[in-house]
Amino acid sequence: MNLAKILLRVRGNRFLHLTPPNFKRQWVLNVPKRKLLSYEIGSWSDWLTAYQIFGMDSYNLDTLGCQGRVEKAYSVMAKSGRPAILDFGGNIGLSSLYFAEEYPEAEVYCVEIDSANIDLAKRNLSSRDSVRVLHAGIASKIGKGFVQDPHLGNDGYRLSANPNGGGEEVDLVEVRTLVDFESRTPILIVKIDIEGSEKELFSENTDWVGYAALIISTPHDWLIPMEANSKNFVSCIGGKDRDFLIKGENIFSMANQVKLPRNKVTNIT
């Protein structure tokens, strides 16, 4: 079926998995570019993550009707500095690989809390000079956190403020730690898949939101019920000039105007 779609050039079928899930070394074909991508996986969970990103093309903006707007923002931002793509919850680096492939002039920050995931992410991204891999957690302010394993697979690790849970200690960084968005570095995309920590992330110090052309957030209210986990995110973006789009498990918050460093504003609609 996939081969037939490729031959017929059906729009939207951009990637084809070439390797069974039981192989550590995986190969994916980028059909439009006629280019092979390679990466390692360490578990069935990793393969499912890869299939979601590449096989299901979860971040394909064509299906949301905003690909042109992101490309325009990318072009505008590149004139004022190297655009940043912030990948929070980078796991084994596959979403960062995807973004680095799609936006080669951007600098990608792959931020992940788990040591084993970080090791694999570094191997998967070792040939990408535009990607920085950081063993840290993202938060509303700098501090320390502790990794919790709820036994949901290596893509389900969470952050906790409790030092008594026995988890690995990890540095917490904020967006301002990574990029100087007010003075120097434009933000093209912020991808957030941090297993419930988005509640804390959007609790304060959210001025970076106004500088992000596209925010992709995975809500986790289903995972952590009765805590209104998405409330801070919705409150933060609700009053801004942004479109609210949904695809699969992700919310896409697309700015109608790009706010560049030094308070320059450009319309991208």
C-alpha positions as CSV (number, residue, x, y, z in Angstrom):
1,M,0.0,0.0,0.0
2,N,2.8,2.5,0.9
3,L,4.7,1.6,-2.3
4,A,1.5,2.2,-4.4
5,K,1.1,5.6,-2.7
6,I,4.6,6.5,-3.5
7,L,4.3,5.5,-7.1
8,L,1.1,7.5,-7.4
9,R,2.7,10.4,-5.5
10,V,-0.3,10.7,-3.2
11,R,0.0,14.0,-1.3
12,G,0.8,13.5,2.4
13,N,2.6,10.2,2.2
14,R,6.1,11.7,2.7
15,F,7.9,8.9,4.6
16,L,8.2,5.2,4.2
17,H,9.6,2.8,6.9
18,L,12.0,0.4,5.3
19,T,13.0,-1.6,8.4
20,P,11.0,-4.0,10.7
21,P,10.7,-2.9,14.3
22,N,12.9,-5.7,15.6
23,F,16.0,-4.1,14.0
24,K,18.1,-1.7,16.1
25,R,19.2,0.3,13.0
26,Q,16.2,1.8,11.3
27,W,15.9,3.4,7.8
28,V,13.2,5.7,6.6
29,L,12.8,7.1,3.1
30,N,11.9,10.8,2.8
31,V,9.9,10.3,-0.4
32,P,9.7,13.9,-1.7
33,K,13.4,14.5,-1.2
34,R,14.4,10.9,-2.2
35,K,16.6,10.8,0.8
36,L,17.3,8.1,3.3
37,L,17.2,8.8,7.1
38,S,18.8,6.5,9.6
39,Y,18.6,6.2,13.4
40,E,18.8,3.7,16.2
41,I,16.0,2.5,18.4
42,G,16.2,0.5,21.6
43,S,12.7,-0.7,22.2
44,W,9.3,-1.2,20.8
45,S,8.2,2.1,22.3
46,D,10.9,3.8,20.3
47,W,9.6,2.2,17.1
48,L,6.1,3.5,17.9
49,T,7.5,7.0,18.5
50,A,9.3,6.8,15.1
51,Y,6.2,5.6,13.4
52,Q,4.1,8.4,14.9
53,I,6.7,11.0,13.7
54,F,7.5,9.6,10.3
55,G,4.9,7.0,9.4
56,M,1.9,9.1,10.5
57,D,3.7,12.3,9.6
58,S,2.4,13.9,12.8
59,Y,4.1,17.2,12.3
60,N,3.1,17.6,8.6
61,L,1.6,21.1,8.5
62,D,0.2,20.7,5.0
63,T,-2.8,18.8,6.4
64,L,-3.5,21.8,8.7
65,G,-3.3,24.4,6.1
66,C,-0.5,26.4,7.7
67,Q,2.7,25.0,6.1
68,G,3.0,28.2,3.9
69,R,2.7,30.4,7.0
70,V,5.5,28.5,8.8
71,E,7.7,28.6,5.7
72,K,7.1,32.4,5.4
73,A,8.0,32.8,9.1
74,Y,11.1,30.6,8.6
75,S,12.2,32.8,5.7
76,V,11.5,36.1,7.6
77,M,13.3,34.9,10.7
78,A,16.4,33.7,8.8
79,K,17.0,37.3,7.8
80,S,17.2,38.5,11.4
81,G,19.1,35.6,12.9
82,R,19.3,31.8,12.9
83,P,15.8,30.5,13.8
84,A,15.5,28.3,16.9
85,I,13.4,25.2,17.1
86,L,12.9,24.0,20.7
87,D,12.1,20.3,21.2
88,F,11.0,19.8,24.8
89,G,10.6,16.1,25.5
90,G,13.1,15.1,22.9
91,N,13.2,11.4,23.8
92,I,15.7,9.6,21.6
93,G,16.0,12.6,19.2
94,L,13.6,11.6,16.4
95,S,11.4,14.7,16.4
96,S,14.6,16.8,16.5
97,L,15.8,14.8,13.5
98,Y,12.6,15.5,11.7
99,F,12.8,19.2,12.4
100,A,16.5,19.4,11.4
101,E,15.6,17.7,8.1
102,E,12.6,20.1,7.4
103,Y,14.4,23.3,8.5
104,P,18.1,22.9,7.8
105,E,18.9,26.6,8.5
106,A,17.4,26.4,12.0
107,E,19.2,25.6,15.3
108,V,17.4,22.7,17.1
109,Y,17.5,22.2,20.8
110,C,16.7,18.7,21.9
111,V,15.9,18.8,25.6
112,E,15.3,15.4,27.4
113,I,15.3,14.4,31.1
114,D,16.3,10.7,30.8
115,S,20.0,9.7,30.6
116,A,19.5,6.6,28.5
117,N,17.3,8.5,26.0
118,I,19.9,11.3,25.9
119,D,22.6,8.8,25.0
120,L,20.6,7.4,22.1
121,A,19.5,10.9,21.0
122,K,23.2,12.0,20.8
123,R,24.0,9.0,18.6
124,N,20.9,9.7,16.4
125,L,21.8,13.3,16.0
126,S,25.6,13.1,15.9
127,S,25.8,14.0,12.2
128,R,23.5,17.1,12.6
129,D,25.7,20.1,13.4
130,S,22.5,22.2,13.7
131,V,21.2,20.2,16.7
132,R,22.2,20.7,20.4
133,V,21.2,17.8,22.7
134,L,20.7,18.8,26.4
135,H,20.2,16.5,29.4
136,A,17.8,18.8,31.3
137,G,14.1,19.5,32.0
138,I,12.2,22.5,30.8
139,A,10.4,24.6,33.4
140,S,9.1,28.0,34.1
141,K,12.3,28.8,36.1
142,I,15.8,27.4,36.7
143,G,16.1,24.8,39.4
144,K,16.3,21.1,40.0
145,G,13.9,18.3,39.3
146,F,13.7,14.5,39.7
147,V,12.9,12.0,37.1
148,Q,10.0,9.6,37.8
149,D,9.3,6.4,36.0
150,P,5.6,5.5,35.9
151,H,6.4,2.4,33.9
152,L,4.8,3.6,30.7
153,G,7.8,3.1,28.5
154,N,10.9,5.3,28.0
155,D,8.7,8.0,26.4
156,G,6.7,8.4,29.6
157,Y,9.2,9.7,32.1
158,R,8.0,12.6,34.2
159,L,9.5,15.4,36.3
160,S,8.8,15.7,40.0
161,A,9.9,18.3,42.6
162,N,10.1,15.6,45.2
163,P,13.6,14.5,46.0
164,N,12.4,11.5,48.0
165,G,11.1,9.5,45.0
166,G,14.4,7.9,44.2
167,G,14.6,9.3,40.7
168,E,17.6,10.8,38.9
169,E,18.3,14.5,39.6
170,V,18.2,16.8,36.6
171,D,18.8,20.5,36.0
172,L,15.7,22.5,35.0
173,V,16.2,25.2,32.4
174,E,13.8,27.9,31.1
175,V,13.3,29.1,27.6
176,R,15.4,32.2,28.3
177,T,18.3,30.0,29.3
178,L,18.4,28.5,25.8
179,V,17.7,31.4,23.5
180,D,17.8,35.2,23.7
181,F,14.5,35.6,22.0
182,E,14.0,39.3,22.9
183,S,17.3,40.5,21.4
184,R,18.9,38.0,19.1
185,T,17.2,34.6,18.4
186,P,13.8,34.2,16.6
187,I,11.8,31.2,17.7
188,L,10.2,29.2,14.8
189,I,8.8,26.2,16.6
190,V,8.4,25.0,20.2
191,K,7.4,21.4,20.5
192,I,6.2,20.3,24.0
193,D,5.6,16.7,25.0
194,I,6.6,16.6,28.6
195,E,4.2,14.2,30.2
196,G,2.2,16.7,32.3
197,S,4.9,19.2,33.2
198,E,3.3,21.6,30.8
199,K,1.2,22.8,33.7
200,E,4.2,24.1,35.5
201,L,5.9,25.3,32.3
202,F,3.0,27.7,31.5
203,S,2.5,28.8,35.1
204,E,4.8,31.8,34.9
205,N,7.5,33.4,32.7
206,T,5.6,32.8,29.5
207,D,6.8,35.9,27.6
208,W,8.5,33.6,25.1
209,V,5.1,32.5,23.8
210,G,4.6,35.8,22.0
211,Y,7.9,35.1,20.1
212,A,7.1,31.6,19.0
213,A,5.6,31.3,15.4
214,L,4.3,27.8,16.1
215,I,3.8,25.9,19.4
216,I,3.0,22.2,19.2
217,S,1.8,20.9,22.6
218,T,0.7,17.4,23.6
219,P,-1.9,17.6,26.4
220,H,-1.9,15.1,29.2
221,D,-5.2,15.6,31.0
222,W,-6.0,12.0,30.1
223,L,-2.9,10.8,31.9
224,I,-3.3,13.0,34.9
225,P,-7.0,13.5,35.5
226,M,-8.7,15.9,37.8
227,E,-5.8,18.3,37.9
228,A,-6.8,20.7,35.0
229,N,-3.3,20.0,33.5
230,S,-3.9,22.1,30.3
231,K,-5.5,25.0,32.1
232,N,-2.3,27.2,32.2
233,F,-1.5,26.4,28.5
234,V,-5.0,27.3,27.3
235,S,-5.1,30.5,29.5
236,C,-1.7,31.5,28.2
237,I,-2.5,31.3,24.5
238,G,-6.2,32.0,24.7
239,G,-6.0,35.8,24.5
240,K,-3.4,36.0,21.9
241,D,-3.6,36.5,18.1
242,R,-3.1,32.8,17.3
243,D,-5.0,30.0,15.5
244,F,-5.8,26.9,17.5
245,L,-5.5,23.7,15.4
246,I,-5.7,20.0,16.3
247,K,-4.1,17.0,14.6
248,G,-4.0,13.6,16.3
249,E,-2.8,14.0,19.9
250,N,-1.3,17.5,19.3
251,I,-2.5,21.1,19.6
252,F,-0.9,23.5,17.1
253,S,-0.9,27.1,18.2
254,M,0.0,29.2,15.1
255,A,0.7,32.9,15.4
256,N,-0.9,35.2,12.9
257,Q,2.0,37.7,13.3
258,V,5.6,36.8,14.0
259,K,7.3,38.8,16.8
260,L,11.0,39.0,16.1
261,P,13.8,40.1,18.4
262,R,13.9,43.8,19.2
263,N,10.1,43.9,18.9
264,K,9.8,43.7,15.2
265,V,6.5,42.3,14.0
266,T,5.7,40.7,10.7
267,N,2.3,39.5,9.4
268,I,2.5,35.9,8.1
269,T,-1.2,35.3,7.2
